Structures are given as C-alpha cells and as structure tokens.
C-alpha cells in the first residue's frame, strides 16, 4: 500500500466543506467540527490563545459545546481560493453570553475566520472578532 498524498480541494469541494463544517458548528457537534481539522492543526483565537492539535482544541472547546448550547454561527460571506487552499468566512455569532455577569443573555458578535487547508483539512484557523459586541441588547466593548 502506498501513501498517496491527499489532493488539494477543488473550489466546489471547498464550498461544500465549508457548508458542512458550519452546519456541524450549528448542530453543536464538536466531533464533526474536529473532523474538519488536520491532526496537527493550529488554532489562534481572537484573544491570542493558540491551541495545537485536535486534542488541544477538543479539551478547550468541550465545556463550551456542552455548556453553551443554543449558539449558532450565521455565515455572512464565504470566500475560497482554490489555488492558495484558503477560505475566509465572515460570521455573526448568536448565543448565550460568555460573560459570567451576563450569563444566559443573548450575545451577538461578528468576526472572521481565515482557514488554510492542507490535504483536504483545515491546517490553520485564525479567528478575529470585533471588539464591540452586543449582550442583551446593550453594546459592550471587549477588554
């Protein structure tokens, strides 16, 4: 048996991947979300936290997926570059607030993910978020 390298995704495959991956997020299916990542993925959060590997991401996200059910990401725009194997998607997050002082209130934030694919999976995920969000209808500046 030979180890054939996995081919790059075609543009249509990248779009299908993104549709399926976003659905996994909105279904709160952490394992399905993780299936989209390479084993040695690097994730950089809007807070600057950097996680390496699927297990590191699973450990960091498990409580959020379990405790913050009801969140969803609404894609605003998805751009894919087949040649560069990159996708950029802008999103609107709606879900329970992360803040302990506003627990349970609706939080709305907007952001962008920059994704680099390798071998048909996400190798790098960089997340950027606006610093002005809405919690319970109030504008809040993230610090």
C-alpha positions in Angstrom: 0.0 0.0 0.0 1.4 3.4 -1.0 0.9 6.6 0.9 -0.6 8.8 -1.7 -0.8 12.5 -0.8 -4.3 13.8 -0.5 -5.0 16.1 -3.3 -6.0 19.7 -2.8 -9.6 20.5 -2.7 -11.3 21.9 -5.8 -13.2 25.2 -5.4 -16.6 23.4 -5.3 -15.3 20.9 -2.7 -14.1 23.8 -0.5 -17.5 25.4 -0.6 -19.2 22.0 0.2 -16.7 21.5 3.0 -17.5 25.0 4.5 -21.3 24.4 4.3 -20.9 21.0 6.1 -18.5 22.4 8.6 -20.6 25.4 9.5 -23.6 23.0 9.9 -21.6 20.9 12.3 -21.0 24.1 14.4 -24.7 24.9 14.4 -25.6 21.3 15.3 -23.2 21.7 18.3 -21.4 18.6 17.1 -17.9 19.0 18.4 -16.6 15.7 17.0 -17.9 16.6 13.5 -16.3 20.1 13.7 -13.0 18.4 14.7 -13.2 16.0 11.7 -12.5 19.1 9.5 -9.2 19.7 11.2 -5.8 18.2 10.4 -4.4 16.3 13.3 -1.7 18.9 13.9 -4.0 21.9 13.3 -3.1 25.3 14.8 -5.9 27.4 16.1 -5.4 31.1 17.1 -8.2 32.7 18.9 -9.2 36.3 18.7 -7.9 36.6 22.3 -4.4 35.5 21.2 -4.7 32.0 22.7 -3.0 29.4 20.4 -4.0 25.8 20.5 -2.2 22.9 18.8 -3.8 19.7 17.6 -7.3 18.3 17.7 -7.0 17.1 21.2 -5.9 20.5 22.5 -8.9 22.1 20.7 -11.3 19.4 22.0 -10.1 20.0 25.5 -10.5 23.7 25.2 -13.9 23.6 23.5 -15.7 20.7 25.1 -17.2 22.7 28.0 -18.3 25.5 25.7 -20.1 23.0 23.4 -21.7 21.3 26.4 -22.5 24.4 28.4 -23.4 26.9 25.8 -25.8 25.0 23.6 -28.0 27.2 21.6 -25.2 29.1 19.9 -25.1 29.4 16.2 -22.9 31.0 13.6 -24.6 32.7 10.7 -22.3 32.9 7.7 -22.3 36.3 6.1 -19.8 35.7 3.3 -17.6 32.8 2.4 -14.6 33.3 0.1 -12.5 30.4 -1.1 -9.2 30.4 -3.1 -8.6 27.1 -4.6 -5.0 27.9 -5.7 -4.0 29.0 -2.2 -6.2 26.4 -0.5 -7.6 29.2 1.8 -11.1 30.1 2.9 -12.2 33.3 4.6 -15.6 33.5 6.1 -17.3 36.3 8.0 -19.8 35.3 10.6 -22.3 36.5 13.1 -22.4 34.6 16.4 -25.6 34.5 18.4 -25.8 32.6 21.6 -25.5 32.7 25.4 -23.1 35.3 26.7 -19.6 34.2 27.7 -19.6 36.8 30.4 -20.4 35.5 33.9 -22.1 38.8 34.7 -24.4 38.4 31.7 -24.8 34.6 31.8 -27.8 33.5 29.8 -28.3 36.8 28.0 -28.2 36.8 24.2 -24.7 37.7 22.9 -24.2 38.9 19.3 -20.7 39.3 17.9 -19.2 39.4 14.4 -16.0 38.1 13.2 -13.9 36.5 10.5 -12.0 33.2 10.3 -9.0 32.7 8.0 -8.6 29.0 7.2 -5.6 27.3 5.5 -6.2 23.9 4.1 -3.7 21.1 3.6 -4.6 17.6 2.4 -8.3 18.5 2.4 -8.4 19.5 6.0 -8.0 22.7 8.0 -4.4 23.1 8.9 -4.6 26.6 10.4 -7.6 28.5 11.8 -7.2 32.2 12.8 -10.2 33.9 14.3 -10.7 37.6 14.5 -13.6 39.2 16.3 -14.9 42.8 16.6 -14.3 44.3 20.0 -17.8 45.9 20.2 -20.4 43.2 20.8 -24.0 43.2 22.0 -25.2 41.5 25.1 -28.9 41.6 26.0 -29.4 44.5 23.6 -26.6 46.6 25.2 -23.3 47.5 23.3 -20.3 46.2 25.2 -16.6 46.8 24.5 -14.4 43.7 25.0 -11.3 44.3 27.0 
